Amino acid sequence: MVVKRAADVKLVVFVCEAGMGSSLIGATQLKKRIKDLGLDVRVIHSPVNEIPPNTDVVVSHQGLSERARKAAPNAVVLSFKNFLNNSASEYLLRSLAAGEDVAEPLAS
């Protein structure tokens, strides 16, 4: 399991199938909230198969998580079930704001 220290998280990539619609909206919302916290973290959107190699954290719908792990093996992959209630982004924001490690939650 990949774990990142909050201070080491510099690039978050919000992914979707094509990198155009849902990831753009998700990245824009996450970028604003990270900026509001005053954190120096870059947030971009991308197709799941084109995740940059220097990515620290990937946020994806659970249906794309395995592909994201394969495309970015050194990144923490946080997945969510519902765009309207995105628990992955909420967890990431809480962890970064508190200076806590960011890790993929264990499956229950």
C-alpha positions, 0 to 999 in steps of 0.5 A, a space after each residue: 500500500 502506498 502512503 504519502 506524508 501530507 507535506 510530500 503531496 504536491 500533485 493530485 490528479 482527478 481522473 475519469 475515463 476520458 479526462 474531459 467531463 467529470 474529472 474536470 468538474 471534480 478537479 475544479 472543486 478540489 482545487 478551490 477547496 485546497 486553495 481555500 486551505 492555503 495548501 501548496 498542492 497542484 490539482 489537475 484532471 486527466 484520463 485514467 490512462 494518462 496519469 503523470 508519473 510524478 502524481 502523488 495522489 489520484 482521485 477516481 471513481 471506484 470503477 476506475 481504481 484498478 486502472 489508476 493503480 496500474 497507471 500510477 503505481 507510486 501514487 495513493 489511489 483514493 476512490 469514491 462511489 458517488 460524485 455528489 458525495 465524494 468521500 475520497 476528496 473529503 478524506 484527502 482534504 482532512 488529511 492534508 489540512 491536519 498534516 496527516 499521512 495520506 493512504 488508501 483506506 483498507 478494504 472493509 
